[in-house]
Amino acid sequence: MIKSSSKASKNSRKREVEQGSETRLKAEELKKSLLEQLKEITGEDHYVGTNKDPFAGEPFSQTMHRNLDLLNQIGYLTQAEGDFLFRIQPYLEFKSNAIICREDKFKKKRKNDEDDYELPNSATVSDIAEMIGKTRANTSKIMKSLKEKEILLNPEGAGQVIENGRTVSPRTWIVNPYIMICAPRKNSVQLDKLTMRLFQHSLKNLKDQNGKKVKLPARFF
């Protein structure tokens, strides 16, 4: 019964993709025909434009609904952890899902930024606490819990940095993209490959309240 339902779902998605491709092809042919007719009438080249998308260029995050629904069903996240994940979304770096400092996240880009690139600073626990309006102690506690639950990772980088008057190894906090993601979604999610490798095998040992193993519904890498 389950296999039959899964097959029907795949066939439905396939039909949707085929119908979408056919519609786009017809639109392109119509556009080409109209442009050719306009050129014959006016002797000038024309182009077809569309209204500017009001959301174009506006940063946003996407939540993996089915995965989050499962975590809600099995009581995986505490209220404080859920609140943290909601608040941290504005500070996710595009395509890497790393948490970066507010001033770097919303820095206005210059036209020639590609020639003068400055790497955004990874946010420390203190930075994150300040950005979400919580104490460092509470923030640190929640982040440690989320790390144990494989929702957050903080791989250690090379070199040394000064933080709060002490020399430490640099760390970058990254949010699990199986829960939420800051990246474009077209035919496939365009996410940094290193981030995908870091979380590729995460959340494979989930259990419900009765100790029964459950699978994450959506795994896209």
QUIQUI-V243443 format. One record per residue. N is the residue number from 1. RES is the residue in one small letter. SS is DSSP state (helix for helix, strand for strand, loop for the rest). PHI is phi in degrees with one decimal (* if undefined). NEAR is the number of other ideal C-beta (glycine too) atoms within 8 Angstrom. Layout:
BEGIN
((N RES SS PHI NEAR) (N RES SS PHI NEAR))
END
This chain:
BEGIN
((1 m loop * 4) (2 i helix -66.9 5) (3 k helix -61.9 6) (4 s helix -62.8 7) (5 s helix -64.7 8) (6 s helix -64.5 8) (7 k helix -64.6 8) (8 a helix -64.5 8) (9 s helix -64.8 8) (10 k helix -63.8 8) (11 n helix -63.9 8) (12 s helix -65.4 8) (13 r helix -64.8 8) (14 k helix -62.7 8) (15 r helix -64.6 8) (16 e helix -63.2 8) (17 v helix -63.2 8) (18 e helix -64.5 8) (19 q helix -65.0 8) (20 g helix -65.6 8) (21 s helix -64.3 8) (22 e helix -64.4 8) (23 t helix -64.4 8) (24 r helix -64.8 8) (25 l helix -64.3 8) (26 k helix -62.7 8) (27 a helix -64.5 8) (28 e helix -64.7 8) (29 e helix -64.8 8) (30 l helix -65.6 8) (31 k helix -61.5 9) (32 k helix -62.7 8) (33 s helix -64.0 8) (34 l helix -64.3 9) (35 l helix -65.6 12) (36 e helix -65.5 8) (37 q helix -65.1 8) (38 l helix -62.4 10) (39 k helix -66.5 11) (40 e helix -63.8 7) (41 i helix -76.4 6) (42 t helix -100.1 7) (43 g loop 77.1 5) (44 e loop -119.2 6) (45 d loop -80.8 5) (46 h loop -127.7 8) (47 y loop -138.3 5) (48 v loop -102.5 7) (49 g loop -112.9 3) (50 t loop -124.2 4) (51 n loop -62.4 3) (52 k loop -65.2 5) (53 d loop -68.6 5) (54 p loop -61.7 5) (55 f loop -95.1 6) (56 a loop -61.1 6) (57 g loop 81.6 3) (58 e loop -87.2 6) (59 p loop -67.6 6) (60 f loop -156.1 6) (61 s loop -113.8 9) (62 q strand -115.8 9) (63 t strand -99.6 7) (64 m loop -81.1 12) (65 h helix -56.3 6) (66 r helix -66.5 8) (67 n helix -67.3 13) (68 l helix -66.3 11) (69 d helix -60.6 9) (70 l helix -62.3 13) (71 l helix -61.7 11) (72 n helix -65.8 9) (73 q helix -63.3 7) (74 i loop -95.1 11) (75 g loop 63.5 6) (76 y loop -73.6 8) (77 l loop -107.2 11) (78 t loop -78.6 6) (79 q helix -62.4 6) (80 a helix -65.5 8) (81 e helix -68.6 13) (82 g helix -63.8 9) (83 d helix -63.3 8) (84 f helix -61.2 14) (85 l helix -63.4 14) (86 f helix -66.9 7) (87 r helix -72.4 9) (88 i helix -81.9 13) (89 q helix -54.0 10) (90 p helix -64.7 9) (91 y helix -110.3 12) (92 l strand -81.7 14) (93 e loop -77.9 11) (94 f loop -60.1 7) (95 k loop 77.2 11) (96 s loop -104.0 10) (97 n loop 68.0 15) (98 a strand -76.5 11) (99 i strand -86.0 13) (100 i strand -119.2 12) (101 c loop -66.5 12) (102 r helix -55.9 9) (103 e helix -63.8 6) (104 d helix -82.0 9) (105 k helix -65.6 12) (106 f loop -106.6 6) (107 k loop -66.9 7) (108 k loop -71.7 4) (109 k loop -85.0 5) (110 r loop -84.7 6) (111 k loop -62.4 4) (112 n loop -105.7 6) (113 d helix -60.0 8) (114 e helix -62.1 5) (115 d helix -89.1 5) (116 d loop -138.0 7) (117 y loop -81.6 6) (118 e loop -121.6 4) (119 l loop -68.3 4) (120 p loop -60.7 10) (121 n loop -78.9 8) (122 s strand -68.6 12) (123 a loop -80.6 11) (124 t loop -82.5 8) (125 v helix -58.6 10) (126 s helix -62.6 9) (127 d helix -60.9 11) (128 i helix -64.3 15) (129 a helix -59.1 13) (130 e helix -67.1 7) (131 m helix -65.4 11) (132 i helix -96.8 10) (133 g loop 73.1 5) (134 k loop -124.4 8) (135 t loop -74.0 6) (136 r helix -64.9 9) (137 a helix -61.2 6) (138 n helix -67.1 10) (139 t helix -62.9 14) (140 s helix -60.9 10) (141 k helix -62.8 8) (142 i helix -66.7 11) (143 m helix -66.3 13) (144 k helix -63.5 8) (145 s helix -64.8 10) (146 l helix -67.6 12) (147 k helix -67.8 11) (148 e helix -63.6 6) (149 k loop -89.9 9) (150 e loop 65.9 10) (151 i loop -91.9 11) (152 l strand -121.9 11) (153 l strand -131.7 10) (154 n loop -137.1 9) (155 p loop -61.2 8) (156 e strand -84.8 6) (157 g loop -95.5 8) (158 a loop -86.5 4) (159 g loop 88.1 6) (160 q loop -134.8 7) (161 v strand -133.6 8) (162 i strand -98.0 7) (163 e strand -135.8 8) (164 n loop 53.7 4) (165 g loop 80.0 4) (166 r strand -128.5 6) (167 t strand -88.1 5) (168 v strand -136.9 9) (169 s loop -79.6 9) (170 p loop -66.8 11) (171 r strand -131.2 11) (172 t loop -122.4 10) (173 w loop -89.3 14) (174 i strand -126.9 15) (175 v strand -90.5 13) (176 n loop -62.3 14) (177 p loop -69.6 14) (178 y loop -71.9 11) (179 i loop -104.0 12) (180 m strand -151.0 14) (181 i strand -145.2 11) (182 c loop -114.3 13) (183 a loop -164.5 13) (184 p loop -69.4 6) (185 r strand -128.1 8) (186 k loop -117.5 5) (187 n loop -75.8 2) (188 s loop -153.3 6) (189 v strand -73.0 10) (190 q loop -92.1 8) (191 l loop -109.9 13) (192 d loop -55.8 9) (193 k helix -64.6 6) (194 l helix -64.4 7) (195 t helix -60.3 14) (196 m helix -63.3 11) (197 r helix -64.3 7) (198 l helix -63.8 9) (199 f helix -108.2 13) (200 q loop -53.4 7) (201 h loop -106.9 4) (202 s loop -78.0 8) (203 l loop 56.1 9) (204 k loop -100.3 6) (205 n loop -121.5 5) (206 l loop -72.6 13) (207 k strand -135.7 8) (208 d loop -82.5 9) (209 q loop -63.4 5) (210 n loop -95.1 4) (211 g loop 82.9 5) (212 k loop -82.0 6) (213 k strand -70.0 6) (214 v loop -126.4 9) (215 k loop -104.8 5) (216 l loop -65.7 11) (217 p loop -61.9 7) (218 a loop -117.8 8) (219 r loop -122.6 5) (220 f loop -109.2 5) (221 f loop -156.5 6))
END
